[in-house]
Amino acid sequence: MARPSKHDGAVFKRNDGKILWIRYRDREGNRVRESTFTEDWQEAQRKLRERLQARDDKLLDIVRKGEQLQFSTWVDFFLENYSEPPLRAEKTHEANLRATLHLKKSFGARKLSEVSVDDIEFYLRRRLQDRVRVKIKDGFVQRERLKPATVHQELRVLRRILNVAVRKKLLPSNPCAGVEFPVKVKGLFRPHYMGWAEQQQIELQAPDYLRNIIRIITETGLRVYKELMPMKKDQVDLENAVVWIPDSKTPNGVAEVPLTEIAVKAFRDQWALAGKSPWLFPSDENPTGHQKTLKTVWHATLRRAKVPYFRIYDLRSTYATRLSAGGVADEWVTQLLRQGDAKVFKKYSQMKLQMKREALQKLNRQANESSRSFDTERPN
């Protein structure tokens, strides 16, 4: 029987130098020696404690792998394998490329495991002081400071990159989980629920094709730019009330989508508007043959309807909210949205609260009307 060790680990100095080393045993009982790359005794003790804690938590192999991998190398791997189309949309990949240019400048030379919470928060504070650089003929000029939303986008990209590293067991945890963004950010994703009255108000001011788009998305949950705008007529089967989505943002998005009566009518109306074109939303101005953006007409329609701006993508959120508020189980709503992650319902909880408020307002109106209609005189 092996003799029990007196100490869990030790810090020592080799005869051939000043650098401190640590010695400990892994979970299999094998003796491990490694350099701390420091002459500071306290720092070496801290390194030993971290190793022992990682060993006890069964994370020692993960920590050691992360220490051998450079941050820039991992970012390149992420962009090639987890960002490029068709795995992600082209716009998502472009946003990732822009963000990683700045991330690699700050963290590129470090090991993946060396990126800490303090480092990330310092990076965010520094980026918030940077100014927008615009390229001109003679070089670059600096404009206003970066918007907090732009810097927050870089944080979200970094979080995704490190989340993949955690899943691949290169990091024990994601340091972004402990990061507090330095300032309040306006304009972050906050789903907007479009009520029925608001929808009618918008449709009254919308051109015919946009009115059809509003009805289709709120009845089917289609992604406006990835699925609906490039749709061809041969994808639509009005007789069987179904449309086929051959390409989507995620693999779960490739599927047949059932249509309601309202959606069928909207598709039929748009079919007539499209004329002889094979596209449902044709455009002579675009080389693809179909419309690519609705930003201008969407802004103008909301302005004419006197409705505060919200993203057209929130029509998809409205579809999910109406399903959920109507009593459809969350698992089924996830299937109808063609989402792979059920956590999407966190985005819709506040919108269901708004629907409850609308229901209470209707209840109050009905109660007031009833009191006026059936009020009786109080006896003397």
N, C-alpha and C positions, 0 to 999 in steps of 0.2 A: 504493500500500500504506500502511495506517495506521501511524503511528508508535507503537511500544510504549510503554505508560505506565511511568513511572519507579517509581510507588508503587501498591500495591494499593488503598489507600484513605487517607483523611485526616480528621482532626478539625480543625474551624475554627470561628471565632466571627464571626458576621455583624456588620456595622457598626451595626445598629439594636437590639442587645440584648446581654445577658450569657450567654444560653443557648448552649451548644455544639451544633454541627451536625456530621454526618458525611457524607462523600462517598465513593462507591465505584461500581464498575461491576457490573451484573448479568451473567448468563451469556451474554446476547446482546450484551454490550458497551455497553449503554445506561448513561449516567451517572445515578446516583440520589443525590439529596440528601434528607436527613430530619433532623428535630430529635431530639436525645437527651433533651430535657426536663430537663436537669441542667446545673449550672455546674461540676461536678466533672470534672476532666480524666481521672482514672483511670476513673471510671464511663463517661465518653464513649468512652474507648479500649476498655473491656470490651464496650460496645455494638457498636462497629465490628468487633471480633474475632468476636462472635457472628454478625453479619450476613455476614461473609466466610466463616465456617465453614458457615453455612446455605446460602450460595450454592454453595460447593464440594460440599456434600452434596446439592444439588438440592432443598433444603427451604425456600428463601427465600420462595416464594409461600405455602407453608403457614404459616410463622411469621408472616408479615405479616397473613394472614387472621385467625389466632388473636388477634393483638394488637388487632384492630378489633372483636372480639365480646366482649360482657360475659358473665361466668359465669352470672348469673341468667337472661339471655336464652337461653343454650344449655340450661340446666336445664329451662326451660319447654318448649323445643322437644323435648327428650328425653322428658319426661313425656307430651307430647301424641302423639308419633310412635313411641316405642319402649317405652312402659310401659302404656298403657291397654289394657283388654280390647277385642277378643279376642286381640290380639297377645301379651299376657301375662295370667296369671291375676289375678283380682280381688285376692287376698291379696298377690300380688307387687306390684301397683300401690299398694295401701295402704301396704305397707312402704316403697316408694320415696317416697311422699308424706311419710311421717313423717321419713324420713332427710333429704330435701331441704329440709325446713323449717329444720333446724339448719345444713345446708351453705350455704344461701343467706344466712343471717344472718352467717356468717363470711366467705364468699367472693363474695357476690352483687354487691358494688360493683366487684370487680376484673375485669380483662380475663381471658379464658380462658387466655391464654398466661402470665399472671403467677402462676398457682397453682404453687408449687414444692414440692419434697420437704420442705423445712424447714417451710413453711407447713402442710402436711398433718400432719406429726408434731407440731407445736405445737398444732394443732387437736385431735388425738387426746388429747394429754396434758391439755389443758384440759377436754375432755369427760369424761375419766375422773374429774375432780374434781367435776363437776356432780352435783347430786342430783335424784332423781325428784320431779317436781312433780305433785301431785294436786289436781284442781279440787274445791272444796267450795262450800258455799252462800255463804260470805263471801269467797271468793277462791281462793287457792292455798296449799297447805302443802307444805313440803319434807320428803321422807322420806330413805331410804338413798341412798347413792351409786349411780350408774348401773353396771350390770354390764358388765364388759369385752366380753361377747358382744354387748350392745346397741350399744356404740361400734364394734365390729368390723363389725357389720352396716352402719353408716353408711359405713365405709371401703369395703366391698364395693360399695355403691350408687355411691359416688364413682368407684370403679374402672370400673364399667360405663359411667357417664356419659362419662368421659374416653376410654374405649376406642372408643366411637362417634365421638367427636371426632377420634381418630386415623384411624379408617377413612374419615371424611369429609374428611381432609386439612386439618383445622383445627389440629392439633398434630403436631409431629414425633415425639413419643413420649409415653407415659403416665407422669407423675411418680409415680403410685402404685406403679410397679414398683420404685422405690428406697426405698419406705417400710418401716420396721421398726416393727411394732406394739410399743408400750412395755411391755406386760405379757403374761404367759402367759394364754391364753384357754381356759377350760374350756367344753365343750359345743358346740364347733364341729363341723361335719359330718365325721363319721368313720364310714364305712360299717360296719355290723355284719353279719357273715355268720352266719346261723342254721343250725346243723348239724342233721342229721336227728334225732339224739337229742333235741336241744333243741326241735325242732318238735313231736315226739311229746309231750314233756313239757308244752308250752304247749297243744296241742290237747286234752289230757286235762282241762284246767281251763277250757277256753273254752266258752261257750255255742254252740249248734249253728250259728247264723248267722256267728259269728266264726270258727269252725272252717272253714266254707265259704270265708270271705274269705281266710284264710291259705292254703288249698290253691289257690284261684283265682289269687292274686297270685304265689305261688311257682312256678306252672305256666305263667303267661301274661305276667307282668310288667306288668299293668295298673296305672295310677296310681289309688290308692285313692279319693281324694276327687274328682278331676276326671273319672274315667272309670267306676269301678266303682259308687260309691254312687248316682249319678244314672241308672244303667242301667235301661232298660225291658226287659220280656220280649220285645218284638218285635225287639230287637237281637240276640237269642240264637238261633242256628240249631243245635240239638243234633243234628239229623239229619246235617248236613254238618260238625259239629264246628268251628264258627267263630262269632265275635261281631263285630259291626260297631260301630266307635267313630266317631260322627258329630262329636264335639267333643272337643278335647284341648288340652293345654298349648301344643303347637307344631303347625305345619302337618303335619309328618311323622307326628304322632300320629293323624291322621284316616286310618283304614285298617281292613281286616279282620284279625282276630287269630285264628290257628289255635289249636285246643284239643287238649290231651292227654286221655287216657282219665280221668286223675285229675280234670282240670279239668271235663270233661263231667259226671262223677258229682257234683262239688261244685255245679255249676250246676243239675243236675237236683234235687238235695236242696234247694237254696235256692228253686227254683221252687215246690216243694211247701210250703215254709215260708211263702212269700209269699202263698199262698192266691189269692184272686180279684183282688188288686191288680195294676195294670199295671206297678208297680215291682218290681224284684227285692228291694230292701231298703226296704219301706214303713215309714212312721212317721206315726202319727196326731197326734203332738205337733208336727210340723214343717209349716208351711204349704206347703212345696214338695211334700209327699206322700212324701218319701223321707228316709232318715237322712242327716244332714249331718256328724256327727262320731263318732269311735270312741274318743276320748281316755279317757273314764271306764272303759269296759269293757276297753280295752287295758291300762291301768294295773292294774286289779283282777285281770285274768287273769295278767299277769306276776307280780304279787305272790303270788297263790295257787300258781303254778307254781314260785315261788322262783327266778325267772330275773331277773338284773339288767336294769334298764330299757333298752330301745332303741326307736327310732322304728318305728312300723308301716310307714313308707315304706321301711325297710330290707328289707322282704320283697321289694321290687322289685330291690334290690341283690343279694339272695340268688339270685333267679332268674337275673340276668345272670352271677353268679359260677359257678353250677352249669353254665350253658351253656359258659362260657369254660373252666372246669376239665375239662369233658367232652370238650374237643377241638374245639368249634365255633370257626371262624375269627372273629376280632374284627370283620371287616366284616359277617359274618352276624349276629353278636350285636347290632351297632349297628342292623341292619335289624329284628331281632326286638324290640328295645327301642323302635323307632320314634324313634330319636334322630337329630338332624342333625349332631352333633359327635362324631367318633370319640374325642376326648380323654376321653370319659366313662370309658374303661378305666383311667385313672390312679386312679380311685376304687376300683377293684376289685382292684388288685394285692395289697394287704395281705391281702385276704380269701382270695385264692387260696393265699397262704402258710399261712393258718389251715387251709384244706382239706388241704394237704400234711401239716400236723402231725397232723390227724385220721387221715389215711391211714397215717402212720407208727405211730400208736398202735394202729390195727387190725392192722397188720403185726406189731407186738410181741406183741399179745394172741394172734394166731394162732400165732406162733412158740412162745409159752409153752405154749399148749394142745397143740401138736404134740409138744413136748419131753416133756410129761407123758404123752401117749398112747403115744409110740413110744420112750421111753427104754429103753435096754438096759443090762444090768449090765456094768461094765468087767471084762474078764478079769484074773485074778490073775497 
